[in-house]
Amino acid sequence: MGFFEPPWGDETAVKEDAHWVRGYAPKGQTPILEHPARWTTLSMISAISPRGEIAFEIVEGSIHAERFIAFLEKLITGAPRKVFLVVDNLRVHHAWGDETAVKEDAHWVRGYAPKGQTPILEHPARWTTLSMISAISPRGEIAFEIVEGSIHAERFIAFLEKLITGAPRKVFLVVDNLRVHHAKVVSAWLADKQDRIRGYAPKGQTPILEHPARWTTLSMISAISPRGEIAFEIVEGSIHAERFIAFLEKLITGAPRKVFLVVDNLRVHHAKVVSAWLADKQDRIELVFLPPYAPESNPDEYLNRDFKTALRTGPMSTDTQSLLEKATTFMNGLRQLPEKVARYFHHPVARYAMLDI
């Protein structure tokens, strides 16, 4: 079954009701088509090449990971070189670290009844659902958790917590685009785990980090250029539309040419008042939006990482003023290091921003 050109692959399914035929009945009556009460479903997985080669397999039921793997195994058997298979984003194609769910009805058994009667399988009126979240590594390691119900954000975070506990180095977990993976609480948890400070205590005792019962929140909005230029503003509270507009106003003041500001899809960036403010300034500034869930493409995110690391290390701030001074000192120091700011653009997926240099 070897292919010599990159093949294209896909899956499809058909049922016995796939094609309806024309029926007739006496005038005023509806034609009736007799059919079985339960349909049979067939699924096909196939691959074709530009030279007209074809490989396929037709099975009863759906295409799951094991069947997809079996097809891939047949596809590479006897292939004279590496096979590049073009596929879509069906979930089974991304099976890796994943979640799955099963119910008590996951496997049906064969039943019997007298001729002309339908076999009846007694079952509980309410099914119990179990979900499993798992992660595997190329070295054959596996971590998993099976819970009753579905996988929600809190359960996903709990699994991640166990995954990093005792890990000798940073964990890179490949996941699909399940909604829970993009939950705000998950993103917040991950942000807090980017940089941890080390604590010490006598043997057998847990290190304790003392902190105030109520946290002070500061927000920073910043912009950097490939030449190492930096503009920033630190405020107490969150960044809302009015604060964002005020920052944009400062950014274009005195600018020798039109400013193209690359931003993510934060809600405030799409606010109607922001769009209205930009409407009559198209010759002075334009917002360029990154694709969703692509923080690594924004060089400013690498600045944010250094910024948060600096605030977490060293003496702890005990009030708003000391935190503000610590944050401002770091940013003013960074402003004196244009070569360091310029290096934020050296990440492979952020180099596109250096095209005007």
C-alpha positions in Angstrom: 0.0 0.0 0.0 3.0 2.3 -0.5 2.4 5.9 -1.8 5.2 7.7 -3.7 3.5 11.2 -3.5 2.0 13.0 -0.4 -1.5 11.5 -0.2 -4.6 13.2 1.0 -6.8 11.4 3.5 -10.3 11.7 4.9 -13.1 9.8 6.6 -16.9 9.7 5.8 -19.9 7.7 7.0 -23.1 6.5 5.4 -26.3 4.9 6.7 -29.0 2.7 5.1 -31.1 5.8 4.8 -28.5 7.5 2.6 -30.7 7.5 -0.5 -34.5 7.8 -0.5 -36.5 6.3 -3.4 -39.7 7.6 -4.9 -42.9 6.2 -3.5 -46.6 6.2 -4.5 -49.9 6.0 -2.7 -53.6 6.5 -3.5 -54.6 10.1 -3.9 -54.9 11.9 -0.6 -52.7 9.4 1.2 -49.1 9.7 2.2 -46.6 7.2 0.7 -45.1 5.0 3.4 -41.6 3.5 3.1 -41.0 0.6 5.4 -37.6 0.5 6.9 -35.8 -1.1 9.9 -36.1 0.6 13.2 -32.4 0.8 13.7 -30.0 1.9 11.0 -26.6 0.4 10.3 -23.8 2.9 10.0 -20.7 2.3 7.8 -17.6 4.5 7.9 -14.8 4.8 5.3 -11.3 6.1 5.7 -9.4 6.6 2.5 -6.2 8.2 1.1 -5.5 9.2 -2.5 -2.4 10.5 -4.3 -1.9 12.9 -7.3 -1.0 9.8 -9.4 -4.4 8.3 -8.9 -3.5 5.7 -6.2 -6.1 5.0 -3.6 -6.1 3.2 -0.3 -9.3 2.7 1.7 -11.0 0.7 4.5 -14.7 0.4 5.2 -15.8 -0.5 8.7 -19.0 -0.8 10.6 -19.4 2.0 13.2 -17.2 5.1 13.5 -13.5 5.8 13.0 -11.8 6.0 16.3 -8.1 6.3 17.2 -7.3 2.6 17.0 -8.9 2.2 13.6 -7.1 5.3 12.3 -3.7 4.0 13.6 -4.4 0.6 12.0 -5.0 2.4 8.6 -1.8 4.4 9.0 0.0 1.2 9.7 -1.2 -0.3 6.5 -0.4 2.9 4.6 3.3 2.9 5.5 3.7 -0.9 5.0 6.0 -1.2 2.0 6.2 2.5 1.4 9.7 3.3 -0.2 10.0 6.6 1.7 8.4 8.7 4.4 4.6 9.2 4.0 3.2 12.8 4.4 -0.5 12.4 4.9 -2.7 15.5 4.5 -5.6 15.3 6.9 -8.3 17.7 8.4 -8.7 18.5 12.0 -10.9 15.6 13.1 -10.4 15.0 16.8 -9.0 11.5 16.2 -6.1 12.9 14.2 -4.9 14.9 17.3 -5.1 12.1 19.8 -2.2 12.7 22.3 -2.8 14.2 25.7 -6.5 14.1 25.6 -9.9 13.6 27.4 -12.4 11.0 26.6 -15.7 9.9 28.1 -17.5 6.6 28.3 -20.9 5.5 29.5 -22.4 2.2 30.8 -23.8 1.8 27.3 -20.4 2.0 25.7 -20.6 -1.7 24.5 -23.8 -3.3 23.4 -24.2 -7.1 23.7 -26.1 -9.3 21.3 -29.6 -10.2 22.3 -32.1 -12.8 21.2 -35.9 -13.0 21.1 -38.6 -15.3 19.5 -39.0 -14.8 15.7 -41.0 -11.6 15.0 -40.2 -10.0 18.3 -37.6 -7.3 19.1 -34.9 -8.3 21.5 -35.1 -6.1 24.7 -32.1 -5.2 26.7 -32.9 -4.0 30.2 -30.8 -1.0 31.4 -30.9 1.7 34.0 -33.0 4.7 33.3 -30.0 7.0 33.9 -26.6 6.4 32.6 -23.4 7.0 34.5 -20.7 8.9 32.6 -17.0 8.6 33.3 -14.4 10.9 31.8 -10.6 10.3 31.6 -7.9 12.9 31.1 -4.5 11.6 30.2 -1.0 12.5 29.1 1.7 10.4 27.5 5.3 10.9 26.6 7.5 9.5 23.8 9.4 7.6 26.5 6.3 5.6 27.3 5.3 7.5 30.5 1.7 7.9 31.2 -0.4 10.0 33.6 -4.2 9.8 33.8 -7.2 10.5 36.0 -10.7 9.0 35.7 -13.6 11.0 37.2 -17.3 10.7 37.3 -18.9 13.4 35.1 -17.2 15.7 32.6 -13.8 17.4 32.5 -14.2 21.0 33.5 -11.7 23.7 34.1 -11.1 22.9 37.8 -10.5 19.3 37.0 -8.1 20.1 34.2 -6.2 22.5 36.5 -6.0 19.8 39.2 -4.6 17.3 36.6 -2.0 19.9 35.5 -1.0 20.5 39.1 -0.3 16.8 39.6 1.5 16.7 36.3 4.1 19.4 37.3 4.5 18.2 40.9 8.0 16.7 41.1 8.7 17.3 37.4 12.5 17.8 37.0 12.0 20.5 34.3 9.3 22.6 32.6 6.5 20.5 31.2 5.3 21.1 27.6 1.8 19.5 27.2 0.4 19.2 23.7 -3.4 19.5 23.7 -6.2 20.0 21.3 -8.6 23.0 21.2 -11.1 21.7 23.6 -13.0 24.7 25.1 -11.8 23.9 28.6 -8.1 24.3 27.5 -8.8 28.0 26.7 -10.8 28.8 29.8 -9.8 32.0 31.5 -9.2 30.3 34.9 -6.8 27.9 33.2 -5.0 30.8 31.5 -4.8 32.6 34.9 -3.4 29.4 36.6 -0.8 29.0 33.9 0.3 32.6 34.1 1.0 32.2 37.8 3.1 29.1 37.1 5.4 30.7 34.5 7.9 31.6 37.2 8.0 30.3 40.7 10.4 31.5 43.4 12.2 28.9 45.5 11.6 28.7 49.3 13.6 27.0 52.1 12.6 25.6 55.5 14.1 23.1 58.1 13.9 19.5 56.9 10.4 18.1 57.2 8.7 21.5 57.3 6.9 23.3 54.4 8.4 26.6 53.3 5.9 29.5 54.1 5.7 32.7 52.1 4.0 35.4 54.1 1.8 37.8 52.1 -1.0 40.3 52.8 -4.5 39.0 52.9 -5.6 41.4 50.2 -3.7 41.8 47.0 -3.1 45.0 45.2 -3.6 44.9 41.4 -1.6 46.9 39.0 -2.0 46.8 35.2 0.6 47.7 32.6 0.1 48.6 29.0 3.2 48.7 26.9 4.5 48.9 23.3 7.9 48.0 22.0 9.7 48.3 18.6 12.4 46.2 17.0 14.8 49.1 17.5 14.5 48.7 21.3 12.1 51.6 21.8 9.6 51.2 24.6 6.5 53.0 25.8 4.5 52.0 28.9 2.0 53.1 31.5 1.3 51.4 34.8 -2.1 52.0 36.5 -3.9 50.7 39.5 -6.8 48.4 38.5 -7.6 47.1 35.0 -7.1 48.4 31.5 -10.4 49.7 30.2 -11.2 51.4 26.9 -10.6 54.9 28.1 -7.2 54.0 29.4 -6.3 52.2 26.2 -7.3 55.3 24.2 -5.2 57.5 26.4 -2.2 55.3 25.8 -2.8 55.3 22.0 -3.0 59.1 22.1 0.4 59.3 23.8 1.8 56.8 21.3 1.0 58.8 18.2 1.9 62.2 19.8 5.0 63.3 18.0 5.3 60.1 15.9 7.1 60.9 12.6 4.9 58.5 10.6 1.8 56.3 10.9 1.9 53.8 13.8 1.0 50.2 13.2 0.3 48.6 16.6 0.2 44.8 16.7 -2.2 43.7 19.5 -4.0 40.6 20.7 -7.7 40.0 20.8 -8.3 41.4 24.2 -11.9 42.6 24.5 -11.0 46.2 25.1 -9.1 46.3 21.8 -12.4 45.7 20.0 -14.4 48.2 22.0 -16.8 50.4 20.1 -15.4 53.5 21.6 -11.9 52.5 20.6 -13.1 51.9 17.0 -14.8 55.3 17.0 -11.6 57.0 18.2 -9.6 55.3 15.5 -12.0 56.1 12.7 -10.7 59.6 12.1 -7.1 58.8 12.7 -6.5 56.2 10.0 -3.6 58.2 8.6 -1.9 58.2 12.0 -2.5 54.8 13.7 -3.8 51.4 12.8 -4.3 48.3 15.0 -3.2 45.0 13.6 -4.7 42.0 15.3 -2.9 38.7 16.0 -4.7 35.4 15.4 -6.6 34.0 18.4 -4.6 32.1 21.0 -1.2 33.2 19.6 0.6 35.0 22.4 4.0 33.6 21.3 3.7 35.8 18.2 3.6 39.0 20.2 7.1 40.2 21.2 5.5 42.3 24.0 4.5 39.0 25.8 8.2 38.2 26.4 8.6 41.6 28.0 5.6 40.9 30.2 7.2 37.6 31.3 10.4 39.4 32.5 8.2 42.1 34.1 6.3 39.6 36.2 9.4 37.7 37.1 11.0 40.8 38.4 8.0 41.6 40.6 7.9 38.1 42.0 11.5 38.1 43.0 13.2 40.2 45.6 11.6 41.8 48.7 7.8 41.5 48.7 5.8 44.7 48.2 3.6 45.5 51.2 1.4 48.2 49.7 0.4 49.8 46.4 3.1 52.4 46.4 5.9 50.0 47.0 4.6 47.7 44.2 4.3 50.6 41.8 7.8 51.8 42.6 9.2 48.3 42.0 7.3 48.0 38.7 8.3 51.5 37.5 12.0 50.9 38.5 12.2 47.8 36.4 10.5 49.3 33.3 12.7 52.5 33.5 15.8 50.2 33.8 14.6 48.2 30.8 14.2 51.4 28.8 17.9 52.0 29.2 18.6 48.6 27.6 17.3 48.9 24.0 19.4 45.9 22.9 17.5 43.7 25.4 14.2 45.0 24.2 15.2 44.3 20.6 15.9 40.7 21.5 12.3 40.1 22.3 11.8 40.1 18.5 14.3 37.3 18.0 11.9 34.5 18.9 11.3 32.4 15.7 7.5 33.2 15.6 8.1 36.9 16.4 10.7 37.7 13.7 8.0 38.8 11.3 7.9 42.1 13.3 11.4 42.9 12.3 10.7 43.2 8.6 10.9 47.0 8.6 14.4 47.0 10.1 
